[in-house]
Amino acid sequence: MTVIAQISDIHFGAEDENAIAAAESCIKATEPDMLVVCGDLTQRGRTREFDAAAEWLDGFDIPKLIVPGNHDTPMFNVAARAAEPFKRFKRRFGQYFGVAETGNAIAVGLNTARGWQARRNWAEGSVNLDDLDDVLIRAAASEADVKLIACHHPFHSLPGAPLRTRTRRGRRAADKVAASHVQMVLTGHVHTPSVGLRQRANGCYLAVSSGTLSVRLRAEPPSFNLIRLEEGELRIDRCDVHGDGPTLSRMGAFDANLEPCS
């Protein structure tokens, strides 16, 4: 069995210390093969917040893929946010952005966050389709049974989520992923756990969103996801980390080849 732990939106600087401690304990007890972090490690992109995030994540001695989110840019330094928005992120986590592999799975990172955009809400996502092509080529070259992309912003708004998203070129990105060998796109941003089968004209993929480990809750408690591949089946569980202790609940189970879509 291959197990992937997916976390997102830790927001050091606005972290939930109890949720983080419970998540750490649960992840280490589960002994996953890979950890995927889908952005917003910090609240304001401050150096001390990145230091705290790095110290915590260094405690997981497993392959890691870490991608940035819109909060991982320097919030109060407009010039730096425009010129070098991910300098601090790259300094701490550049070695983990790109690709992570374990026996049966490969995860490739895609940056959908921007330091600044000419739109009302600069925090919204944007997909560079050339970057996505490179990611898909890298994933296709692997012989792993499970191929996934990790980014911060969902390509489409999640059904029922309190935060609606408008990711630039999200529809074209979804078409490209659906036509590829990638089975899953892991995201965060909306602080809402979700699994959905995104069906397009040329195929499909699983859109898997993780909750938050911060105090910035919306409609759901703090949580993270556990993704398991066993005997050709993908199972996705959410792990709520609040109250009396971690609580696992099944969000979905699918054939690893997503055969109904082909």
N, C-alpha and C positions, 0 to 999 in steps of 0.2 A: 504494500500500500504506500502511495505517495501522499503526503500531507503538506498543504501550503497554508500558512497563516497570513491573512490579509488584514492590515490595519490602516487607518487613515485619520487625518484631522486630529492629531494629538494636541496641537496648538500649545506647545510649551510656552509659558507666559500666561496661559489661561487653562492649564491642564487640570484634570480631575485626579488628584493624587491617589485617591482610593481606587478609582477605576484603572489607573495605570498599574498600580501594584497588583490588583487582581488579575489584570490581563497578562502581566509578566508571569505571575505564578501559573496561570492556566496554560499559557503558551509553552512554558518550560516543561510542565507536566505532560503536555501532549507530545512533545519532542517532534515538531514538524521538520520537514526536510528543507523548507525554504520559508523566508519571511519576505513579504511584499508590502511596501509602505507607499500608499497612494497620495502623498502630498500633504501640505499644510502641517509640517512638523512644528512650525512656530506660529506665534500669534501676530508679531509685528516685524519679523525678520531681523531681530536684534541678535548681536553676537552672543550674548549670554544665553539666549533662547536656543540658538544652534548648539552651543556648548552643552546645554542640558539634554537636548535631543540626542546628540552624539554619545554622551556618557550613557544614556539609557539604552540606546540601540547597540552599543558595543557589548552589552551584556548578553546578547544573543549570538552564540558562536555557531552560526549556520549561514549558508548562502543567503545574501540579502540583495533585493532590488529596491532602490529608493528613488522616487521621482519627486520633483518639486510641485508645490501648489501656489496659488496666487498670494497666500499669506507669507510665503517664503522669499518675498522681495522686501527691501527696506521701506517700510511703510511711510516713514517720516522724512526720507531723503529722496526727494523727487528726482534730482539729477542722477543719483546712483540708480534709481529705479528705472530710469529711461536708458542710461548708458550701459550699466553692468548689473542688471537686476538679480542675477543668480550667482554673483561672485561669492557670497558667503556660503550659499548652498554648496557650490562646487568645491570650496575649500574643505568643507566638512564631509561631504558625501559624494564627491565626484567619482570616487572609485566604485561606488555602488550604483551609479546611474549608467545604464547601458544594458547589461544582460546578467542574469543569474541562472545557473543551471544546476539541476540535481538529477539523479539517475533517470527519472521518467518524465521530467518536466523542464521546460525552458520558459523564462519570463523576460520580456524585452521592454525597456522603458521608452515612453513617448512624453515629451513635455508639451502639455496643452496650456500651461500658464504663461502669462505675459506680464512684464513689468509695467507696461502702459499700453493702452489702445485708444484709438480715436472713436470711442463709443461711450455711451452714457455710463455703462457699468464696465469699467476696465477689468474687473475681477472675473468676468465671464471667460470661458474657454475658447481656444482657437487651435485648430489643427493645421499644421503645415503638411500638405499632402506628399511632398517630396520626402520629408522626414518619415512619414508613415510608410511610404514605399520601402525605404531603407529598413525600417523595423520589420516589415512583412518578409522581406528577402532574408533577413537574418534569422527570423523564426523558421522560415521554410527550409533553411539549410540544415536545421537540426533534425536528428532522428528521434527526438523525444516524442512520447505518446501524447503529452499535453503541451500545447503551445498557447501562451497567453501574452497579452499586452497589458501593461499597467500605465495609467495616466491619472491625472487628477480629476478632470471634468468628464462627466458622461457625455456621450455623443448626442443623446436625446434626453429630454426630461424624463424622470422616473414616474411611473404611474402612481398617483396618490401622494407624492412627496410634497411637503410644504414649500420647498424652494424649487421654483421652476428655473430651468437653465436654457441658454441659447448659445450653444457652442458653434462658432463659425466653422463652416465646411463639415459639420457633424454628419449630415446625411451622406455626403460623398465619402466620408471616412467610413461610415457604416457599410456602404456598398463595397468598398475595398476589402474590409475585414471579412464580410460575409462571403466574398468570392475566394478567400484565402484558406490556408490550412489552420489558421488560428481559431481555437474554439471559444476563448473567453477574452473579454476586455474587463479588467479590474479598475474601478474608479472610487472616488470619494466625493468631497465637496458638499454634498447635500445633507450629510450627517444622518443618512437614512439607509439602513440595510435593505437590500433589494436584490432579487434575481429575476431576470426576464429573458426570454428567448426572443432575440431580435431577428425577425424574418424579413429578408429582402428578396428582390426578384431573382437574385443570383445565388442565394444560399442563406445562411444564418450564423449567429454566434450567441453566446451567453453574455449578457451584460450583468456584471456582479458589482454591486456597490456596497461599501463598508460604512458603518456608523462612525461615531466620534469617540475619542477618549478624553474629551475636554468638558468643561462646564458649559460650553456653548451648545446646549441641547435645543432641539426643535421639538419634534413630536415623539422621539424615541429615546430610551435610556442609553447610556454609554455602552458601546459594544465593539466587537471585531468579528471577523469571519474565519471559519476553518473550511478549507476545500480539500476533499479527499478523492483520490482516484484508486479504485479497487475493482479488479475483475471487469474492467471496461466500463465502469459506471462512475460518473462524477456526482459527488454529493456535496452540497453546500449547506453548512450550518452557521447560524449566528450565535455568538456567545455574549449574552448580556452580562455586564460586570457592575452590578449595583446591588444594594440591599444585603441579603444574607449570604450571597456568594454567586459565583458564575452559574448561569443557566443556559444550557444549550437547547436550541430548537431548530428543526429542519426547515430550510427555505426552499430546497428543491433537489431533485435527483434526475439525472439525464444520462443517456447513452453517451459515452465519451466521444463517439464519432458524429454525434448529432444526426444520426441517420435519417430521421423524419424530414430533415431539411434538404437532403441531397436528391 
